[in-house]
């Protein structure tokens, strides 16, 4: 029986990768034996999965098909839908409902200001770096339409153990790796999730913003993203991509009570020992306790063809109950997929 103190193989390999250690025998079942058990101060993730991004080869799987809440890893799907269906240069006008959504739910926020007009590309930074629930709401207003699209997209990708709903949802480590593998094929996704900090100067349309990535593993050699998440229900969740020896690996850990990868001596190790928390989560604000998708209060209506100048997805468009003409006259667009 595996010791409860032993990290699932995926996490141990990820830790070696993040330390810059060569992994020539990555696929060997004896790889973990090269890491002394006494040195594996790693998490007890309830599920983990490690694959090669290019080939899809599975290097490790621990309860990879166990359905679990995934906290803010849900935002990866929101980003994927926006990146595959939207013009990233279209603009969205931030509403009071967007801001209130993050405040009311106690979620993390990009601190968007009502009335500001931001491009979808800018909102994606606000979504993925500070894990902004307000940015998620702005990108996906209309709970029924947007969650339906999330679930349809999950099915199309073969994520058969994933379900997004209004105030809850679940997925598996395997399914999340499938999604991330697809998302990493989009250059903008990699660019956004690998960015430690992003600043937007003030313009006539919006105030200045600076967002810091919640993933403190960025800056570690080899790490190129992707997303952290935490709720009391989900525990600590981490989806990462990292390059080593010419390969890109994708790893997912779900349901960890503390997420503690082994670290070398030094300031980062000292911080880890003091806090008992992975540097991936150091300093990140607590998220709302409930895993969430995005719900916009009030009615939504479907518009067959958005007027010229409005942001448009490649499928049908959902706008708020405010008039489309009024939105387009301001250069703003609020759309979601049906």
NUSEPA-451850 format. One line per 4 residues: number of its first residue (from 0); for each residue x, y, z of C-alpha. Coordinates in steps of 0.1 Angstrom, whole numbers, plus 5000, padded with zeros to 4 digits. Layout:
BEGIN
NUM = X Y Z ~ ...;
This chain:
BEGIN
0 = 5000 5000 5000 ~ 5014 5034 4990 ~ 5023 5057 5019 ~ 5000 5086 5024;
4 = 5031 5108 5024 ~ 5042 5097 4990 ~ 5034 5120 4961 ~ 5016 5105 4931;
8 = 5042 5099 4904 ~ 5029 5127 4882 ~ 5037 5152 4909 ~ 5071 5138 4917;
12 = 5080 5139 4880 ~ 5067 5174 4878 ~ 5088 5185 4908 ~ 5119 5171 4891;
16 = 5110 5189 4860 ~ 5104 5222 4878 ~ 5138 5218 4894 ~ 5154 5215 4860;
20 = 5164 5179 4865 ~ 5169 5159 4833 ~ 5143 5132 4829 ~ 5158 5108 4803;
24 = 5138 5078 4816 ~ 5106 5096 4819 ~ 5084 5068 4808 ~ 5102 5042 4829;
28 = 5081 5029 4858 ~ 5112 5030 4880 ~ 5117 5067 4875 ~ 5101 5076 4908;
32 = 5125 5053 4926 ~ 5154 5076 4917 ~ 5138 5101 4941 ~ 5144 5090 4978;
36 = 5111 5088 4997 ~ 5125 5110 5024 ~ 5130 5138 4999 ~ 5094 5136 4985;
40 = 5078 5164 5005 ~ 5050 5165 4980 ~ 5012 5167 4980 ~ 4986 5140 4984;
44 = 4967 5150 4954 ~ 4935 5130 4951 ~ 4941 5127 4914 ~ 4970 5134 4891;
48 = 4979 5129 4854 ~ 5011 5136 4834 ~ 5013 5134 4796 ~ 5035 5143 4768;
52 = 5019 5173 4750 ~ 5030 5163 4715 ~ 5025 5125 4715 ~ 4998 5122 4742;
56 = 5019 5095 4758 ~ 5007 5090 4794 ~ 5037 5090 4818 ~ 5017 5088 4851;
60 = 4981 5085 4862 ~ 4968 5083 4897 ~ 4930 5082 4900 ~ 4930 5102 4867;
64 = 4893 5094 4860 ~ 4880 5103 4895 ~ 4854 5131 4892 ~ 4863 5160 4914;
68 = 4856 5197 4917 ~ 4883 5218 4899 ~ 4879 5253 4913 ~ 4893 5279 4889;
72 = 4905 5254 4864 ~ 4870 5259 4850 ~ 4884 5292 4836 ~ 4906 5273 4812;
76 = 4874 5262 4793 ~ 4862 5298 4793 ~ 4894 5310 4778 ~ 4894 5282 4753;
80 = 4859 5290 4741 ~ 4868 5327 4737 ~ 4901 5319 4719 ~ 4884 5296 4694;
84 = 4852 5316 4688 ~ 4859 5353 4693 ~ 4877 5381 4676 ~ 4902 5390 4703;
88 = 4903 5426 4692 ~ 4866 5431 4698 ~ 4856 5451 4729 ~ 4834 5444 4758;
92 = 4819 5470 4781 ~ 4822 5461 4817 ~ 4789 5463 4836 ~ 4780 5466 4873;
96 = 4767 5430 4871 ~ 4802 5418 4862 ~ 4818 5435 4892 ~ 4790 5425 4915;
100 = 4793 5389 4905 ~ 4828 5386 4918 ~ 4820 5406 4950 ~ 4788 5387 4957;
104 = 4804 5353 4952 ~ 4835 5362 4972 ~ 4856 5351 4943 ~ 4889 5364 4930;
108 = 4887 5396 4910 ~ 4905 5414 4882 ~ 4891 5446 4898 ~ 4873 5457 4866;
112 = 4855 5490 4866 ~ 4820 5494 4853 ~ 4819 5514 4821 ~ 4855 5504 4810;
116 = 4858 5490 4776 ~ 4884 5462 4772 ~ 4892 5439 4743 ~ 4886 5402 4747;
120 = 4923 5397 4746 ~ 4927 5420 4776 ~ 4899 5403 4794 ~ 4916 5370 4789;
124 = 4946 5383 4808 ~ 4922 5395 4835 ~ 4907 5360 4835 ~ 4938 5338 4836;
128 = 4963 5359 4856 ~ 4944 5371 4887 ~ 4917 5345 4881 ~ 4891 5372 4878;
132 = 4855 5361 4883 ~ 4845 5395 4870 ~ 4864 5389 4838 ~ 4848 5355 4834;
136 = 4814 5370 4838 ~ 4821 5396 4812 ~ 4833 5370 4787 ~ 4805 5346 4794;
140 = 4772 5363 4804 ~ 4741 5342 4803 ~ 4745 5310 4824 ~ 4723 5287 4803;
144 = 4739 5296 4769 ~ 4775 5297 4781 ~ 4775 5266 4803 ~ 4757 5247 4775;
148 = 4786 5257 4752 ~ 4811 5247 4778 ~ 4796 5213 4781 ~ 4792 5209 4743;
152 = 4828 5218 4739 ~ 4839 5193 4765 ~ 4820 5166 4748 ~ 4835 5175 4714;
156 = 4870 5171 4729 ~ 4862 5137 4744 ~ 4860 5150 4780 ~ 4833 5125 4790;
160 = 4837 5129 4827 ~ 4833 5166 4829 ~ 4802 5186 4836 ~ 4799 5224 4840;
164 = 4768 5237 4858 ~ 4758 5270 4874 ~ 4771 5268 4909 ~ 4790 5235 4908;
168 = 4807 5211 4884 ~ 4833 5184 4881 ~ 4860 5171 4859 ~ 4889 5147 4861;
172 = 4927 5151 4858 ~ 4926 5132 4825 ~ 4899 5155 4810 ~ 4916 5186 4821;
176 = 4948 5174 4805 ~ 4929 5168 4773 ~ 4916 5204 4774 ~ 4950 5219 4781;
180 = 4966 5199 4754 ~ 4942 5215 4729 ~ 4945 5250 4744 ~ 4983 5249 4742;
184 = 4980 5246 4704 ~ 4967 5282 4704 ~ 4996 5306 4706 ~ 4976 5332 4725;
188 = 4967 5308 4752 ~ 5004 5299 4759 ~ 5013 5336 4757 ~ 4987 5346 4782;
192 = 4991 5318 4808 ~ 5029 5320 4807 ~ 5029 5358 4816 ~ 5039 5365 4852;
196 = 5024 5400 4851 ~ 5005 5421 4826 ~ 4999 5458 4825 ~ 4974 5478 4804;
200 = 4980 5516 4802 ~ 4950 5539 4807 ~ 4932 5550 4776 ~ 4901 5570 4769;
204 = 4881 5538 4772 ~ 4894 5524 4804 ~ 4917 5530 4834 ~ 4951 5514 4838;
208 = 4953 5478 4850 ~ 4981 5456 4863 ~ 4974 5419 4869 ~ 4998 5394 4885;
212 = 4996 5357 4878 ~ 4984 5335 4906 ~ 5008 5308 4894 ~ 5040 5316 4912;
216 = 5058 5287 4895 ~ 5062 5310 4865 ~ 5098 5321 4863 ~ 5110 5286 4872;
220 = 5130 5273 4843 ~ 5109 5253 4819 ~ 5074 5263 4832 ~ 5051 5278 4805;
224 = 5018 5280 4824 ~ 4989 5271 4829 ~ 4965 5277 4859 ~ 4960 5273 4896;
228 = 4928 5269 4915 ~ 4916 5266 4951 ~ 4883 5263 4969 ~ 4876 5245 5002;
232 = 4855 5220 4983 ~ 4881 5214 4956 ~ 4913 5218 4976 ~ 4944 5229 4957;
236 = 4944 5223 4920 ~ 4972 5228 4896 ~ 4974 5224 4858 ~ 5008 5231 4844;
240 = 5028 5228 4812 ~ 5066 5227 4813 ~ 5094 5221 4788 ~ 5123 5197 4795;
244 = 5148 5181 4772 ~ 5129 5192 4741 ~ 5096 5179 4753 ~ 5065 5196 4766;
248 = 5047 5179 4795 ~ 5012 5186 4808 ~ 5004 5178 4844 ~ 4972 5181 4864;
252 = 4968 5176 4902 ~ 4934 5178 4917 ~ 4922 5178 4953 ~ 4955 5183 4971;
256 = 4952 5194 5008 ~ 4984 5215 5006 ~ 5003 5209 4973 ~ 5039 5207 4984;
260 = 5064 5199 4957 ~ 5099 5191 4968 ~ 5122 5222 4966 ~ 5159 5228 4968;
264 = 5175 5247 4996 ~ 5171 5285 4993 ~ 5145 5312 4998 ~ 5118 5294 4979;
268 = 5123 5263 5000 ~ 5122 5284 5032 ~ 5090 5300 5021 ~ 5075 5266 5014;
272 = 5086 5252 5048 ~ 5072 5282 5066 ~ 5038 5283 5048 ~ 5034 5246 5041;
276 = 5022 5256 5006 ~ 5035 5253 4971 ~ 5051 5284 4957 ~ 5026 5280 4929;
280 = 5000 5293 4953 ~ 5021 5317 4974 ~ 5004 5349 4980 ~ 4973 5340 4960;
284 = 4940 5352 4974 ~ 4914 5328 4985 ~ 4887 5320 4959 ~ 4851 5315 4966;
288 = 4843 5283 4984 ~ 4819 5271 4958 ~ 4833 5259 4924 ~ 4816 5282 4900;
292 = 4809 5288 4864 ~ 4794 5321 4853 ~ 4759 5333 4858 ~ 4745 5366 4847;
296 = 4714 5377 4866 ~ 4685 5389 4845 ~ 4672 5379 4811 ~ 4693 5372 4781;
300 = 4680 5371 4745 ~ 4694 5356 4714 ~ 4703 5377 4684 ~ 4707 5359 4651;
304 = 4731 5384 4635 ~ 4750 5410 4656 ~ 4752 5444 4639 ~ 4784 5454 4622;
308 = 4810 5465 4647 ~ 4798 5442 4675 ~ 4820 5414 4688 ~ 4809 5382 4672;
312 = 4815 5346 4679 ~ 4816 5322 4650 ~ 4783 5307 4661 ~ 4752 5324 4674;
316 = 4755 5354 4697 ~ 4739 5361 4730 ~ 4736 5398 4740 ~ 4722 5413 4772;
320 = 4687 5428 4773 ~ 4701 5462 4765 ~ 4697 5472 4729 ~ 4723 5459 4704;
324 = 4723 5492 4687 ~ 4732 5510 4719 ~ 4760 5486 4725 ~ 4774 5490 4690;
328 = 4771 5528 4691 ~ 4796 5527 4720 ~ 4819 5502 4703 ~ 4811 5477 4730;
332 = 4801 5441 4725 ~ 4789 5415 4751 ~ 4785 5381 4736 ~ 4784 5345 4746;
336 = 4779 5313 4728 ~ 4747 5294 4727;
